[in-house]
Amino acid sequence: MVEKLGLRERKKQRTRQALIEAAVRLFDDRGYDQVTVAEIADAAEVSPRTFFLHFQTKEDVLLANADVRVDLALQVIAERHAGEPLSEVLVRAMDRMIADAWDRDLSSGLAALRARLAASVPALQTRLLQRYLSAQAELAQALQRAFPARLDAITASALVGAMVGAVSAAALTALERGDGPDEARDAMRQAMALVARSVA
């Protein structure tokens, strides 16, 4: 029974990945607004209904891995070592997110495509902003719970906002100037280190 569930989950992940890859190809070739959900599904050899089992909108395909990254950071915070300093937990959480971004988005070209499209597609800009704000709120709440003597709601939100903002801005700048995946990852880590130095 366990093996069957494992196979089902692997099939689900393969379908999800096929949809992401199909969307990236089509968006890159024809532009975001010219591509329909039906065309993405057809290119991935699934039905539109299957598409909507995985994603609510076209924008969500480009944010496919955002929830995974937030979960990874939350896991780092939840599993912190006793007495581990705030700055180290924050850096480890962010570094886990950066490593996953390199694995899933930077190396595949998804991050570069998302950056290009975000500059010209209002619906995607809105969805990205919503997701960033939601992620920051989740991380700030988790960090405040983990360090109640150090952080209140304001300071936790400010700290996470500074870190996520700096890392996101560094990634966007690197991608906009045409840097490769490794350079973009290094820029993100440089931004992370810069903010971490301000956390005593």
N, C-alpha and C positions, 0 to 999 in steps of 0.2 A: 504493500500500500504506500509506504514511504517513497519507494522508487517511482511509483506512478505519479505521485505528487511532484517529485523532483523533475520528471520528464515534462509534465505539464507546465511547470514554472519555466523550464528552459525553453520550451516552445513559445511561451508567452514573451519571454525576453528576446528571442530571435525575431518574432513578429514586430515587436516594438522597435528593435534596432533597424529592421528592414524599412519600417515607416520613416524613421529618422533619416536614414541614408537616402531614401527616395525623395523625401522633402528637400533635403539639402541639395541634391542634384538638380531638381526641378527649379527651386528658388534661384539657384546659382545660374542656371541656363536661361530662364525666362523671366525672372523677377517675381517677387512675392505676390503682388496683386494679380498676376496673370495665371496663377496656379490655384486649382480648386482642390478641395478635400478628395473628391472623387478621383481626380488625376493622381494624387499622391497614393491613394489606396490601390489604384490600378497598377501603378509603377511598382508597388510593393507586393502585387499579386494577392491582395486581400480585398474584402468588400468595404464600402464606406462605413457600414455598421461596425466592422472590426476596428476601423480607425477610431471611431468614437468610444470604443471600449478602452482605448489607450489614452486618447487625448480629447479634450473638450473643444479645442479650437486649433486653427493653424498656428497661432502664436505659441501655443503650448508645446508644439513639436520643437521649437527652437529653445525652449526652456526645459527640455525633457529631463535633464539631469540635475536641475536646481534642487529639487526636494531631496535627492540622494545626498547631495553635498551638505545641506543643512542637517540632515540626520547624522552624518558622519561627525560634524562639529559638535552636535548635541551629545553624541556618544562620548567624545573626548572629555567634555565637561562633566558628564555624569560619572565617568570612570576615572576621574582625576585621582592622583595619589594623595594620601593624607599629608597635609602640610605643604602641598605643592603651591608655589607662589602664583598669584593671579596672572602675572605677565607670562609665565611659562605655560599655563593652561591655555591662555588666549592664543599664544604663538602655536602651540601644538594643534589646537582646533583649526586655526586658519591654515596652517601648513597642510593639514589633512584635506581641507577643501581645495587648496591649490594643487595638490598632487592628483586629486580626482579630476579637477578641471583639465589638467594636462592630459591625463589618461583618456578622458571621454570627449572633451570639447576642443582643446587646443590642437592635439595631434590629428584629429579628424577633419579639421577645418571648420567645424561647426561654430566655434567662437568667433572666428574671423568673419564668417558669413553673417552671424547675428549682429556683430558690430556694424557691418556695412548696412544691413537692412534697418537697424534701429535708427540710423541717421535719416531715413527717408520714409518710414512706415509709421504713421501716428499710432495705429492700433498696437503695434509691437512696442513702441516707446511706452505706452500706457501700461501694457502688461508687464514689461520689464520693471517699471517703477513700482508697480503693485507687488511684484514678487520680491524685489529688493527690500522694500519696507517691511513686508511680512517676515522675511528671513531675519532682518535686523531685530525685529520685535521678539521673535522666538529665541534668538541667541542672547539678547539682552536679558530676557526673563530668566533663562537658564543660568546665566552668569551671575545674576543678582542672587538667585537661590543658592548658588554654590559659594558665594562670598558675601553673605549678608552683613558682615561687620565692615566690609570695605566699600560696598556699593549699595546705593539706593537706586530707585527707578531712573532718576535723571542721569546719574553718573554711569550707570550700566548702559543706558541707551546712547549716551555721548561716546563712551569708549568703543562700543561695537560699531556705531555709526562712523567713527573716525577710522577704524580698522577696515571695515567693509568698503567704505568710500575710497580710502587710499589704495587699497588693492584693486578695486574695480577701475579706478581712474588710471592706474599704472598699466593694467591689462589693456584698456581701451586705447591708450596712447601708443603702446607697443604695437598693437594690431593695426591701428590707423597708419602708422609709418611703415608697415610692411614687415615687421619683425617676424621671425619664425616662432614655432611653439616653444623652443627652449629659451629664446630671448624673452618671450612674453612671460614665461614662468619665472625667469630670473627677475624681471621687473616687478612682478607681483611679490616675490619674496623680499626684494629690496624695500618696497613700500611697507610690507608687514614689519620688517625690522625697524624701520623708521618710527612707526607708531609705537611699537613695543618698547622702544627706548624711553618713551615718555611715561611709561607705567612704572612707577617706583615700587 
